[in-house]
Amino acid sequence: MEEMALKDLLEALGSMKMTPEPDKLQELLYEIGKRYSFADLRAWFHNLYQLLLGQEEGPRMGSFISLYGIEETRILIQEVLQQKKSRMSF
């Protein structure tokens, strides 16, 4: 489920022509979290912090993506997905 949600986020970010306001990005993150029925949305954001930032918590992800950049965030997500794929294929 986590991998599918990350792929969905990657695709959604890739379809953006310009970086929206942080609140719009935060709404997108909530929508994706709800779509994949995480136990609670905190679990979704906790996973994002761990996978993308390497920490337990952090800034609002919408603000982070807005400041860090859409393409840079997509690269982070692609790296995480690649690492997951590498671990699964010994």
HTML snippet that shows the backbone in 3Dmol.js (N, CA, C, O; Angstrom):
<script src="https://3Dmol.org/build/3Dmol-min.js"></script>
<div id="view" style="width:600px;height:400px;position:relative"></div>
<script>
const pdb = `
ATOM      1  N   MET A   1       0.830  -1.187   0.000  1.00  0.00           N
ATOM      2  CA  MET A   1       0.000   0.000   0.000  1.00  0.00           C
ATOM      3  C   MET A   1       0.881   1.260   0.000  1.00  0.00           C
ATOM      4  O   MET A   1       0.608   2.217  -0.724  1.00  0.00           O
ATOM      5  N   GLU A   2       1.923   1.245   0.808  1.00  0.00           N
ATOM      6  CA  GLU A   2       2.831   2.395   0.884  1.00  0.00           C
ATOM      7  C   GLU A   2       3.479   2.678  -0.471  1.00  0.00           C
ATOM      8  O   GLU A   2       3.569   3.830  -0.893  1.00  0.00           O
ATOM      9  N   GLU A   3       3.924   1.636  -1.139  1.00  0.00           N
ATOM     10  CA  GLU A   3       4.573   1.799  -2.439  1.00  0.00           C
ATOM     11  C   GLU A   3       3.601   2.358  -3.472  1.00  0.00           C
ATOM     12  O   GLU A   3       3.964   3.225  -4.266  1.00  0.00           O
ATOM     13  N   MET A   4       2.368   1.862  -3.461  1.00  0.00           N
ATOM     14  CA  MET A   4       1.362   2.358  -4.401  1.00  0.00           C
ATOM     15  C   MET A   4       1.055   3.834  -4.131  1.00  0.00           C
ATOM     16  O   MET A   4       0.883   4.613  -5.068  1.00  0.00           O
ATOM     17  N   ALA A   5       0.986   4.213  -2.863  1.00  0.00           N
ATOM     18  CA  ALA A   5       0.711   5.607  -2.511  1.00  0.00           C
ATOM     19  C   ALA A   5       1.863   6.506  -2.964  1.00  0.00           C
ATOM     20  O   ALA A   5       1.636   7.611  -3.457  1.00  0.00           O
ATOM     21  N   LEU A   6       3.096   6.029  -2.795  1.00  0.00           N
ATOM     22  CA  LEU A   6       4.250   6.807  -3.251  1.00  0.00           C
ATOM     23  C   LEU A   6       4.241   6.975  -4.771  1.00  0.00           C
ATOM     24  O   LEU A   6       4.551   8.051  -5.283  1.00  0.00           O
ATOM     25  N   LYS A   7       3.887   5.919  -5.479  1.00  0.00           N
ATOM     26  CA  LYS A   7       3.799   6.003  -6.943  1.00  0.00           C
ATOM     27  C   LYS A   7       2.715   6.983  -7.364  1.00  0.00           C
ATOM     28  O   LYS A   7       2.879   7.732  -8.328  1.00  0.00           O
ATOM     29  N   ASP A   8       1.610   6.970  -6.636  1.00  0.00           N
ATOM     30  CA  ASP A   8       0.521   7.901  -6.913  1.00  0.00           C
ATOM     31  C   ASP A   8       0.981   9.337  -6.676  1.00  0.00           C
ATOM     32  O   ASP A   8       0.684  10.226  -7.475  1.00  0.00           O
ATOM     33  N   LEU A   9       1.702   9.563  -5.586  1.00  0.00           N
ATOM     34  CA  LEU A   9       2.232  10.890  -5.285  1.00  0.00           C
ATOM     35  C   LEU A   9       3.227  11.322  -6.365  1.00  0.00           C
ATOM     36  O   LEU A   9       3.200  12.466  -6.819  1.00  0.00           O
ATOM     37  N   LEU A  10       4.090  10.417  -6.766  1.00  0.00           N
ATOM     38  CA  LEU A  10       5.066  10.696  -7.822  1.00  0.00           C
ATOM     39  C   LEU A  10       4.363  11.143  -9.104  1.00  0.00           C
ATOM     40  O   LEU A  10       4.763  12.124  -9.730  1.00  0.00           O
ATOM     41  N   GLU A  11       3.327  10.425  -9.483  1.00  0.00           N
ATOM     42  CA  GLU A  11       2.572  10.753 -10.691  1.00  0.00           C
ATOM     43  C   GLU A  11       1.853  12.095 -10.552  1.00  0.00           C
ATOM     44  O   GLU A  11       1.869  12.912 -11.472  1.00  0.00           O
ATOM     45  N   ALA A  12       1.224  12.316  -9.398  1.00  0.00           N
ATOM     46  CA  ALA A  12       0.491  13.571  -9.178  1.00  0.00           C
ATOM     47  C   ALA A  12       1.437  14.770  -9.231  1.00  0.00           C
ATOM     48  O   ALA A  12       1.110  15.795  -9.830  1.00  0.00           O
ATOM     49  N   LEU A  13       2.597  14.641  -8.611  1.00  0.00           N
ATOM     50  CA  LEU A  13       3.566  15.733  -8.648  1.00  0.00           C
ATOM     51  C   LEU A  13       4.096  15.953 -10.060  1.00  0.00           C
ATOM     52  O   LEU A  13       4.356  17.088 -10.460  1.00  0.00           O
ATOM     53  N   GLY A  14       4.255  14.870 -10.812  1.00  0.00           N
ATOM     54  CA  GLY A  14       4.757  14.965 -12.180  1.00  0.00           C
ATOM     55  C   GLY A  14       3.796  15.662 -13.127  1.00  0.00           C
ATOM     56  O   GLY A  14       4.212  16.211 -14.147  1.00  0.00           O
ATOM     57  N   SER A  15       2.515  15.642 -12.792  1.00  0.00           N
ATOM     58  CA  SER A  15       1.522  16.266 -13.674  1.00  0.00           C
ATOM     59  C   SER A  15       1.352  17.759 -13.391  1.00  0.00           C
ATOM     60  O   SER A  15       0.614  18.444 -14.098  1.00  0.00           O
ATOM     61  N   MET A  16       2.026  18.259 -12.367  1.00  0.00           N
ATOM     62  CA  MET A  16       1.896  19.682 -12.029  1.00  0.00           C
ATOM     63  C   MET A  16       2.789  20.520 -12.933  1.00  0.00           C
ATOM     64  O   MET A  16       3.964  20.208 -13.127  1.00  0.00           O
ATOM     65  N   LYS A  17       2.225  21.572 -13.476  1.00  0.00           N
ATOM     66  CA  LYS A  17       2.958  22.472 -14.362  1.00  0.00           C
ATOM     67  C   LYS A  17       3.830  23.446 -13.575  1.00  0.00           C
ATOM     68  O   LYS A  17       4.906  23.839 -14.026  1.00  0.00           O
ATOM     69  N   MET A  18       3.349  23.829 -12.391  1.00  0.00           N
ATOM     70  CA  MET A  18       4.094  24.735 -11.528  1.00  0.00           C
ATOM     71  C   MET A  18       3.847  24.332 -10.075  1.00  0.00           C
ATOM     72  O   MET A  18       2.918  23.577  -9.787  1.00  0.00           O
ATOM     73  N   THR A  19       4.656  24.821  -9.187  1.00  0.00           N
ATOM     74  CA  THR A  19       4.522  24.462  -7.785  1.00  0.00           C
ATOM     75  C   THR A  19       3.356  25.227  -7.173  1.00  0.00           C
ATOM     76  O   THR A  19       3.379  26.456  -7.114  1.00  0.00           O
ATOM     77  N   PRO A  20       2.331  24.500  -6.714  1.00  0.00           N
ATOM     78  CA  PRO A  20       1.197  25.162  -6.072  1.00  0.00           C
ATOM     79  C   PRO A  20       1.570  25.632  -4.658  1.00  0.00           C
ATOM     80  O   PRO A  20       2.657  25.342  -4.158  1.00  0.00           O
ATOM     81  N   GLU A  21       0.674  26.339  -4.052  1.00  0.00           N
ATOM     82  CA  GLU A  21       0.864  26.790  -2.676  1.00  0.00           C
ATOM     83  C   GLU A  21       1.007  25.578  -1.757  1.00  0.00           C
ATOM     84  O   GLU A  21       0.456  24.516  -2.047  1.00  0.00           O
ATOM     85  N   PRO A  22       1.739  25.725  -0.655  1.00  0.00           N
ATOM     86  CA  PRO A  22       1.926  24.614   0.288  1.00  0.00           C
ATOM     87  C   PRO A  22       0.617  23.971   0.749  1.00  0.00           C
ATOM     88  O   PRO A  22       0.546  22.753   0.917  1.00  0.00           O
ATOM     89  N   ASP A  23      -0.422  24.791   0.955  1.00  0.00           N
ATOM     90  CA  ASP A  23      -1.707  24.236   1.403  1.00  0.00           C
ATOM     91  C   ASP A  23      -2.319  23.304   0.359  1.00  0.00           C
ATOM     92  O   ASP A  23      -2.934  22.296   0.707  1.00  0.00           O
ATOM     93  N   LYS A  24      -2.154  23.635  -0.902  1.00  0.00           N
ATOM     94  CA  LYS A  24      -2.671  22.774  -1.980  1.00  0.00           C
ATOM     95  C   LYS A  24      -1.894  21.455  -2.023  1.00  0.00           C
ATOM     96  O   LYS A  24      -2.475  20.391  -2.238  1.00  0.00           O
ATOM     97  N   LEU A  25      -0.603  21.534  -1.821  1.00  0.00           N
ATOM     98  CA  LEU A  25       0.208  20.313  -1.771  1.00  0.00           C
ATOM     99  C   LEU A  25      -0.197  19.468  -0.570  1.00  0.00           C
ATOM    100  O   LEU A  25      -0.275  18.243  -0.671  1.00  0.00           O
ATOM    101  N   GLN A  26      -0.453  20.109   0.563  1.00  0.00           N
ATOM    102  CA  GLN A  26      -0.878  19.391   1.764  1.00  0.00           C
ATOM    103  C   GLN A  26      -2.206  18.684   1.507  1.00  0.00           C
ATOM    104  O   GLN A  26      -2.393  17.542   1.927  1.00  0.00           O
ATOM    105  N   GLU A  27      -3.128  19.356   0.822  1.00  0.00           N
ATOM    106  CA  GLU A  27      -4.413  18.739   0.468  1.00  0.00           C
ATOM    107  C   GLU A  27      -4.201  17.519  -0.416  1.00  0.00           C
ATOM    108  O   GLU A  27      -4.859  16.496  -0.228  1.00  0.00           O
ATOM    109  N   LEU A  28      -3.296  17.616  -1.370  1.00  0.00           N
ATOM    110  CA  LEU A  28      -2.976  16.484  -2.239  1.00  0.00           C
ATOM    111  C   LEU A  28      -2.474  15.302  -1.406  1.00  0.00           C
ATOM    112  O   LEU A  28      -2.887  14.163  -1.622  1.00  0.00           O
ATOM    113  N   LEU A  29      -1.591  15.580  -0.466  1.00  0.00           N
ATOM    114  CA  LEU A  29      -1.060  14.523   0.392  1.00  0.00           C
ATOM    115  C   LEU A  29      -2.163  13.863   1.216  1.00  0.00           C
ATOM    116  O   LEU A  29      -2.183  12.641   1.366  1.00  0.00           O
ATOM    117  N   TYR A  30      -3.076  14.667   1.748  1.00  0.00           N
ATOM    118  CA  TYR A  30      -4.216  14.115   2.491  1.00  0.00           C
ATOM    119  C   TYR A  30      -5.077  13.240   1.588  1.00  0.00           C
ATOM    120  O   TYR A  30      -5.474  12.143   1.978  1.00  0.00           O
ATOM    121  N   GLU A  31      -5.365  13.723   0.382  1.00  0.00           N
ATOM    122  CA  GLU A  31      -6.189  12.955  -0.557  1.00  0.00           C
ATOM    123  C   GLU A  31      -5.568  11.598  -0.844  1.00  0.00           C
ATOM    124  O   GLU A  31      -6.262  10.581  -0.839  1.00  0.00           O
ATOM    125  N   ILE A  32      -4.287  11.575  -1.088  1.00  0.00           N
ATOM    126  CA  ILE A  32      -3.608  10.311  -1.382  1.00  0.00           C
ATOM    127  C   ILE A  32      -3.640   9.404  -0.158  1.00  0.00           C
ATOM    128  O   ILE A  32      -3.896   8.206  -0.284  1.00  0.00           O
ATOM    129  N   GLY A  33      -3.384   9.955   1.014  1.00  0.00           N
ATOM    130  CA  GLY A  33      -3.446   9.156   2.238  1.00  0.00           C
ATOM    131  C   GLY A  33      -4.817   8.538   2.452  1.00  0.00           C
ATOM    132  O   GLY A  33      -4.920   7.372   2.834  1.00  0.00           O
ATOM    133  N   LYS A  34      -5.868   9.305   2.211  1.00  0.00           N
ATOM    134  CA  LYS A  34      -7.242   8.799   2.360  1.00  0.00           C
ATOM    135  C   LYS A  34      -7.535   7.736   1.313  1.00  0.00           C
ATOM    136  O   LYS A  34      -8.199   6.742   1.606  1.00  0.00           O
ATOM    137  N   ARG A  35      -7.050   7.937   0.109  1.00  0.00           N
ATOM    138  CA  ARG A  35      -7.299   7.000  -0.987  1.00  0.00           C
ATOM    139  C   ARG A  35      -6.762   5.607  -0.658  1.00  0.00           C
ATOM    140  O   ARG A  35      -7.350   4.600  -1.051  1.00  0.00           O
ATOM    141  N   TYR A  36      -5.651   5.557   0.057  1.00  0.00           N
ATOM    142  CA  TYR A  36      -5.028   4.268   0.366  1.00  0.00           C
ATOM    143  C   TYR A  36      -5.358   3.761   1.760  1.00  0.00           C
ATOM    144  O   TYR A  36      -4.756   2.794   2.229  1.00  0.00           O
ATOM    145  N   SER A  37      -6.294   4.397   2.415  1.00  0.00           N
ATOM    146  CA  SER A  37      -6.855   3.935   3.688  1.00  0.00           C
ATOM    147  C   SER A  37      -5.794   3.562   4.720  1.00  0.00           C
ATOM    148  O   SER A  37      -5.847   2.481   5.307  1.00  0.00           O
ATOM    149  N   PHE A  38      -4.840   4.447   4.937  1.00  0.00           N
ATOM    150  CA  PHE A  38      -3.894   4.221   6.023  1.00  0.00           C
ATOM    151  C   PHE A  38      -4.689   4.204   7.322  1.00  0.00           C
ATOM    152  O   PHE A  38      -5.728   4.855   7.423  1.00  0.00           O
ATOM    153  N   ALA A  39      -4.204   3.460   8.319  1.00  0.00           N
ATOM    154  CA  ALA A  39      -4.907   3.338   9.597  1.00  0.00           C
ATOM    155  C   ALA A  39      -5.326   4.716  10.098  1.00  0.00           C
ATOM    156  O   ALA A  39      -6.458   4.911  10.540  1.00  0.00           O
ATOM    157  N   ASP A  40      -4.432   5.632  10.024  1.00  0.00           N
ATOM    158  CA  ASP A  40      -4.755   7.037  10.226  1.00  0.00           C
ATOM    159  C   ASP A  40      -3.778   7.830   9.364  1.00  0.00           C
ATOM    160  O   ASP A  40      -2.726   7.321   8.977  1.00  0.00           O
ATOM    161  N   LEU A  41      -4.119   9.037   9.075  1.00  0.00           N
ATOM    162  CA  LEU A  41      -3.269   9.820   8.177  1.00  0.00           C
ATOM    163  C   LEU A  41      -1.917  10.131   8.788  1.00  0.00           C
ATOM    164  O   LEU A  41      -0.960  10.428   8.073  1.00  0.00           O
ATOM    165  N   ARG A  42      -1.836  10.064  10.108  1.00  0.00           N
ATOM    166  CA  ARG A  42      -0.529  10.256  10.748  1.00  0.00           C
ATOM    167  C   ARG A  42       0.455   9.196  10.284  1.00  0.00           C
ATOM    168  O   ARG A  42       1.639   9.483  10.101  1.00  0.00           O
ATOM    169  N   ALA A  43      -0.026   7.970  10.092  1.00  0.00           N
ATOM    170  CA  ALA A  43       0.839   6.876   9.635  1.00  0.00           C
ATOM    171  C   ALA A  43       1.405   7.202   8.254  1.00  0.00           C
ATOM    172  O   ALA A  43       2.582   6.953   7.993  1.00  0.00           O
ATOM    173  N   TRP A  44       0.588   7.749   7.383  1.00  0.00           N
ATOM    174  CA  TRP A  44       1.014   8.131   6.040  1.00  0.00           C
ATOM    175  C   TRP A  44       2.110   9.190   6.117  1.00  0.00           C
ATOM    176  O   TRP A  44       3.151   9.063   5.472  1.00  0.00           O
ATOM    177  N   PHE A  45       1.869  10.244   6.916  1.00  0.00           N
ATOM    178  CA  PHE A  45       2.861  11.309   7.039  1.00  0.00           C
ATOM    179  C   PHE A  45       4.117  10.817   7.754  1.00  0.00           C
ATOM    180  O   PHE A  45       5.228  11.219   7.407  1.00  0.00           O
ATOM    181  N   HIS A  46       3.946   9.955   8.744  1.00  0.00           N
ATOM    182  CA  HIS A  46       5.094   9.374   9.439  1.00  0.00           C
ATOM    183  C   HIS A  46       5.973   8.606   8.444  1.00  0.00           C
ATOM    184  O   HIS A  46       7.199   8.717   8.471  1.00  0.00           O
ATOM    185  N   ASN A  47       5.337   7.835   7.575  1.00  0.00           N
ATOM    186  CA  ASN A  47       6.074   7.102   6.540  1.00  0.00           C
ATOM    187  C   ASN A  47       6.812   8.058   5.604  1.00  0.00           C
ATOM    188  O   ASN A  47       7.965   7.813   5.249  1.00  0.00           O
ATOM    189  N   LEU A  48       6.164   9.126   5.213  1.00  0.00           N
ATOM    190  CA  LEU A  48       6.809  10.106   4.331  1.00  0.00           C
ATOM    191  C   LEU A  48       8.033  10.720   5.002  1.00  0.00           C
ATOM    192  O   LEU A  48       9.083  10.860   4.374  1.00  0.00           O
ATOM    193  N   TYR A  49       7.902  11.087   6.280  1.00  0.00           N
ATOM    194  CA  TYR A  49       9.044  11.664   6.998  1.00  0.00           C
ATOM    195  C   TYR A  49      10.209  10.680   7.033  1.00  0.00           C
ATOM    196  O   TYR A  49      11.356  11.047   6.778  1.00  0.00           O
ATOM    197  N   GLN A  50       9.897   9.422   7.353  1.00  0.00           N
ATOM    198  CA  GLN A  50      10.960   8.421   7.446  1.00  0.00           C
ATOM    199  C   GLN A  50      11.603   8.159   6.090  1.00  0.00           C
ATOM    200  O   GLN A  50      12.828   8.128   5.976  1.00  0.00           O
ATOM    201  N   LEU A  51      10.791   7.974   5.079  1.00  0.00           N
ATOM    202  CA  LEU A  51      11.312   7.608   3.765  1.00  0.00           C
ATOM    203  C   LEU A  51      12.012   8.756   3.047  1.00  0.00           C
ATOM    204  O   LEU A  51      13.067   8.564   2.441  1.00  0.00           O
ATOM    205  N   LEU A  52      11.425   9.946   3.115  1.00  0.00           N
ATOM    206  CA  LEU A  52      11.971  11.059   2.348  1.00  0.00           C
ATOM    207  C   LEU A  52      12.976  11.907   3.116  1.00  0.00           C
ATOM    208  O   LEU A  52      13.905  12.462   2.530  1.00  0.00           O
ATOM    209  N   LEU A  53      12.786  12.005   4.426  1.00  0.00           N
ATOM    210  CA  LEU A  53      13.648  12.876   5.220  1.00  0.00           C
ATOM    211  C   LEU A  53      14.556  12.119   6.183  1.00  0.00           C
ATOM    212  O   LEU A  53      15.484  12.694   6.752  1.00  0.00           O
ATOM    213  N   GLY A  54      14.283  10.814   6.366  1.00  0.00           N
ATOM    214  CA  GLY A  54      15.103  10.016   7.266  1.00  0.00           C
ATOM    215  C   GLY A  54      14.926  10.379   8.726  1.00  0.00           C
ATOM    216  O   GLY A  54      15.850  10.212   9.522  1.00  0.00           O
ATOM    217  N   GLN A  55      13.755  10.872   9.088  1.00  0.00           N
ATOM    218  CA  GLN A  55      13.497  11.230  10.481  1.00  0.00           C
ATOM    219  C   GLN A  55      12.060  10.902  10.851  1.00  0.00           C
ATOM    220  O   GLN A  55      11.233  10.620   9.984  1.00  0.00           O
ATOM    221  N   GLU A  56      11.772  10.942  12.139  1.00  0.00           N
ATOM    222  CA  GLU A  56      10.460  10.552  12.646  1.00  0.00           C
ATOM    223  C   GLU A  56       9.370  11.592  12.367  1.00  0.00           C
ATOM    224  O   GLU A  56       8.205  11.250  12.166  1.00  0.00           O
ATOM    225  N   GLU A  57       9.766  12.845  12.358  1.00  0.00           N
ATOM    226  CA  GLU A  57       8.806  13.911  12.099  1.00  0.00           C
ATOM    227  C   GLU A  57       9.521  15.055  11.412  1.00  0.00           C
ATOM    228  O   GLU A  57      10.744  15.047  11.268  1.00  0.00           O
ATOM    229  N   GLY A  58       8.756  16.025  10.996  1.00  0.00           N
ATOM    230  CA  GLY A  58       9.379  17.133  10.295  1.00  0.00           C
ATOM    231  C   GLY A  58       8.382  18.223  10.007  1.00  0.00           C
ATOM    232  O   GLY A  58       7.333  18.304  10.648  1.00  0.00           O
ATOM    233  N   PRO A  59       8.705  19.063   9.045  1.00  0.00           N
ATOM    234  CA  PRO A  59       7.812  20.167   8.693  1.00  0.00           C
ATOM    235  C   PRO A  59       6.560  19.633   7.995  1.00  0.00           C
ATOM    236  O   PRO A  59       6.498  18.464   7.614  1.00  0.00           O
ATOM    237  N   ARG A  60       5.586  20.488   7.839  1.00  0.00           N
ATOM    238  CA  ARG A  60       4.426  20.079   7.045  1.00  0.00           C
ATOM    239  C   ARG A  60       4.954  19.678   5.672  1.00  0.00           C
ATOM    240  O   ARG A  60       5.730  20.409   5.057  1.00  0.00           O
ATOM    241  N   MET A  61       4.532  18.531   5.207  1.00  0.00           N
ATOM    242  CA  MET A  61       5.064  18.016   3.946  1.00  0.00           C
ATOM    243  C   MET A  61       4.727  18.926   2.764  1.00  0.00           C
ATOM    244  O   MET A  61       5.523  19.036   1.831  1.00  0.00           O
ATOM    245  N   GLY A  62       3.568  19.575   2.787  1.00  0.00           N
ATOM    246  CA  GLY A  62       3.229  20.498   1.712  1.00  0.00           C
ATOM    247  C   GLY A  62       4.226  21.651   1.647  1.00  0.00           C
ATOM    248  O   GLY A  62       4.632  22.071   0.564  1.00  0.00           O
ATOM    249  N   SER A  63       4.614  22.156   2.812  1.00  0.00           N
ATOM    250  CA  SER A  63       5.597  23.236   2.875  1.00  0.00           C
ATOM    251  C   SER A  63       6.969  22.737   2.432  1.00  0.00           C
ATOM    252  O   SER A  63       7.690  23.427   1.710  1.00  0.00           O
ATOM    253  N   PHE A  64       7.319  21.532   2.873  1.00  0.00           N
ATOM    254  CA  PHE A  64       8.604  20.958   2.479  1.00  0.00           C
ATOM    255  C   PHE A  64       8.699  20.830   0.959  1.00  0.00           C
ATOM    256  O   PHE A  64       9.684  21.254   0.355  1.00  0.00           O
ATOM    257  N   ILE A  65       7.674  20.247   0.348  1.00  0.00           N
ATOM    258  CA  ILE A  65       7.688  20.034  -1.107  1.00  0.00           C
ATOM    259  C   ILE A  65       7.754  21.371  -1.833  1.00  0.00           C
ATOM    260  O   ILE A  65       8.469  21.514  -2.825  1.00  0.00           O
ATOM    261  N   SER A  66       7.008  22.344  -1.335  1.00  0.00           N
ATOM    262  CA  SER A  66       7.005  23.666  -1.958  1.00  0.00           C
ATOM    263  C   SER A  66       8.395  24.303  -1.911  1.00  0.00           C
ATOM    264  O   SER A  66       8.847  24.882  -2.899  1.00  0.00           O
ATOM    265  N   LEU A  67       9.061  24.197  -0.781  1.00  0.00           N
ATOM    266  CA  LEU A  67      10.394  24.792  -0.642  1.00  0.00           C
ATOM    267  C   LEU A  67      11.479  23.978  -1.352  1.00  0.00           C
ATOM    268  O   LEU A  67      12.368  24.531  -1.999  1.00  0.00           O
ATOM    269  N   TYR A  68      11.386  22.666  -1.218  1.00  0.00           N
ATOM    270  CA  TYR A  68      12.414  21.792  -1.784  1.00  0.00           C
ATOM    271  C   TYR A  68      12.299  21.713  -3.302  1.00  0.00           C
ATOM    272  O   TYR A  68      13.302  21.618  -4.010  1.00  0.00           O
ATOM    273  N   GLY A  69      11.054  21.753  -3.793  1.00  0.00           N
ATOM    274  CA  GLY A  69      10.810  21.709  -5.226  1.00  0.00           C
ATOM    275  C   GLY A  69      10.119  20.423  -5.654  1.00  0.00           C
ATOM    276  O   GLY A  69      10.367  19.352  -5.100  1.00  0.00           O
ATOM    277  N   ILE A  70       9.270  20.544  -6.625  1.00  0.00           N
ATOM    278  CA  ILE A  70       8.513  19.391  -7.135  1.00  0.00           C
ATOM    279  C   ILE A  70       9.463  18.348  -7.729  1.00  0.00           C
ATOM    280  O   ILE A  70       9.400  17.174  -7.362  1.00  0.00           O
ATOM    281  N   GLU A  71      10.331  18.765  -8.634  1.00  0.00           N
ATOM    282  CA  GLU A  71      11.223  17.798  -9.293  1.00  0.00           C
ATOM    283  C   GLU A  71      12.187  17.157  -8.302  1.00  0.00           C
ATOM    284  O   GLU A  71      12.465  15.961  -8.389  1.00  0.00           O
ATOM    285  N   GLU A  72      12.692  17.943  -7.368  1.00  0.00           N
ATOM    286  CA  GLU A  72      13.608  17.404  -6.364  1.00  0.00           C
ATOM    287  C   GLU A  72      12.897  16.377  -5.485  1.00  0.00           C
ATOM    288  O   GLU A  72      13.478  15.352  -5.129  1.00  0.00           O
ATOM    289  N   THR A  73      11.647  16.653  -5.137  1.00  0.00           N
ATOM    290  CA  THR A  73      10.853  15.713  -4.335  1.00  0.00           C
ATOM    291  C   THR A  73      10.570  14.450  -5.131  1.00  0.00           C
ATOM    292  O   THR A  73      10.607  13.346  -4.586  1.00  0.00           O
ATOM    293  N   ARG A  74      10.287  14.610  -6.421  1.00  0.00           N
ATOM    294  CA  ARG A  74      10.060  13.435  -7.271  1.00  0.00           C
ATOM    295  C   ARG A  74      11.312  12.556  -7.326  1.00  0.00           C
ATOM    296  O   ARG A  74      11.216  11.329  -7.322  1.00  0.00           O
ATOM    297  N   ILE A  75      12.476  13.188  -7.377  1.00  0.00           N
ATOM    298  CA  ILE A  75      13.725  12.433  -7.393  1.00  0.00           C
ATOM    299  C   ILE A  75      13.881  11.650  -6.081  1.00  0.00           C
ATOM    300  O   ILE A  75      14.284  10.487  -6.095  1.00  0.00           O
ATOM    301  N   LEU A  76      13.564  12.288  -4.955  1.00  0.00           N
ATOM    302  CA  LEU A  76      13.618  11.593  -3.660  1.00  0.00           C
ATOM    303  C   LEU A  76      12.701  10.371  -3.667  1.00  0.00           C
ATOM    304  O   LEU A  76      13.097   9.288  -3.239  1.00  0.00           O
ATOM    305  N   ILE A  77      11.480  10.552  -4.154  1.00  0.00           N
ATOM    306  CA  ILE A  77      10.515   9.449  -4.192  1.00  0.00           C
ATOM    307  C   ILE A  77      11.025   8.339  -5.103  1.00  0.00           C
ATOM    308  O   ILE A  77      10.938   7.162  -4.754  1.00  0.00           O
ATOM    309  N   GLN A  78      11.554   8.703  -6.262  1.00  0.00           N
ATOM    310  CA  GLN A  78      12.089   7.689  -7.178  1.00  0.00           C
ATOM    311  C   GLN A  78      13.230   6.913  -6.536  1.00  0.00           C
ATOM    312  O   GLN A  78      13.326   5.699  -6.712  1.00  0.00           O
ATOM    313  N   GLU A  79      14.091   7.596  -5.795  1.00  0.00           N
ATOM    314  CA  GLU A  79      15.194   6.917  -5.107  1.00  0.00           C
ATOM    315  C   GLU A  79      14.673   5.943  -4.062  1.00  0.00           C
ATOM    316  O   GLU A  79      15.185   4.831  -3.938  1.00  0.00           O
ATOM    317  N   VAL A  80      13.658   6.354  -3.311  1.00  0.00           N
ATOM    318  CA  VAL A  80      13.060   5.476  -2.302  1.00  0.00           C
ATOM    319  C   VAL A  80      12.456   4.244  -2.969  1.00  0.00           C
ATOM    320  O   VAL A  80      12.656   3.122  -2.505  1.00  0.00           O
ATOM    321  N   LEU A  81      11.726   4.453  -4.044  1.00  0.00           N
ATOM    322  CA  LEU A  81      11.111   3.321  -4.748  1.00  0.00           C
ATOM    323  C   LEU A  81      12.170   2.396  -5.328  1.00  0.00           C
ATOM    324  O   LEU A  81      12.003   1.176  -5.312  1.00  0.00           O
ATOM    325  N   GLN A  82      13.249   2.957  -5.834  1.00  0.00           N
ATOM    326  CA  GLN A  82      14.335   2.146  -6.381  1.00  0.00           C
ATOM    327  C   GLN A  82      15.007   1.322  -5.278  1.00  0.00           C
ATOM    328  O   GLN A  82      15.331   0.152  -5.485  1.00  0.00           O
ATOM    329  N   GLN A  83      15.214   1.926  -4.119  1.00  0.00           N
ATOM    330  CA  GLN A  83      15.808   1.209  -2.991  1.00  0.00           C
ATOM    331  C   GLN A  83      14.920   0.051  -2.564  1.00  0.00           C
ATOM    332  O   GLN A  83      15.402  -1.047  -2.286  1.00  0.00           O
ATOM    333  N   LYS A  84      13.621   0.308  -2.515  1.00  0.00           N
ATOM    334  CA  LYS A  84      12.672  -0.759  -2.140  1.00  0.00           C
ATOM    335  C   LYS A  84      12.742  -1.900  -3.156  1.00  0.00           C
ATOM    336  O   LYS A  84      12.732  -3.075  -2.790  1.00  0.00           O
ATOM    337  N   LYS A  85      12.812  -1.534  -4.432  1.00  0.00           N
ATOM    338  CA  LYS A  85      12.870  -2.540  -5.498  1.00  0.00           C
ATOM    339  C   LYS A  85      14.170  -3.336  -5.390  1.00  0.00           C
ATOM    340  O   LYS A  85      14.159  -4.554  -5.563  1.00  0.00           O
ATOM    341  N   SER A  86      15.292  -2.664  -5.106  1.00  0.00           N
ATOM    342  CA  SER A  86      16.594  -3.329  -4.984  1.00  0.00           C
ATOM    343  C   SER A  86      16.607  -4.315  -3.834  1.00  0.00           C
ATOM    344  O   SER A  86      17.174  -5.402  -3.939  1.00  0.00           O
ATOM    345  N   ARG A  87      15.971  -3.925  -2.725  1.00  0.00           N
ATOM    346  CA  ARG A  87      15.932  -4.828  -1.551  1.00  0.00           C
ATOM    347  C   ARG A  87      15.128  -6.082  -1.830  1.00  0.00           C
ATOM    348  O   ARG A  87      15.410  -7.147  -1.281  1.00  0.00           O
ATOM    349  N   MET A  88      14.117  -5.951  -2.689  1.00  0.00           N
ATOM    350  CA  MET A  88      13.237  -7.085  -2.951  1.00  0.00           C
ATOM    351  C   MET A  88      13.854  -8.062  -3.949  1.00  0.00           C
ATOM    352  O   MET A  88      13.492  -9.238  -3.956  1.00  0.00           O
ATOM    353  N   SER A  89      14.769  -7.602  -4.784  1.00  0.00           N
ATOM    354  CA  SER A  89      15.370  -8.503  -5.775  1.00  0.00           C
ATOM    355  C   SER A  89      16.810  -8.786  -5.405  1.00  0.00           C
ATOM    356  O   SER A  89      17.717  -8.055  -5.803  1.00  0.00           O
ATOM    357  N   PHE A  90      17.013  -9.817  -4.666  1.00  0.00           N
ATOM    358  CA  PHE A  90      18.362 -10.186  -4.188  1.00  0.00           C
ATOM    359  C   PHE A  90      19.171 -10.744  -5.324  1.00  0.00           C
ATOM    360  O   PHE A  90      20.330 -11.114  -5.134  1.00  0.00           O
TER     361      PHE A  90
END
`;
const viewer = $3Dmol.createViewer("view");
viewer.addModel(pdb, "pdb");
viewer.setStyle({}, {cartoon: {color: "spectrum"}});
viewer.zoomTo();
viewer.render();
</script>
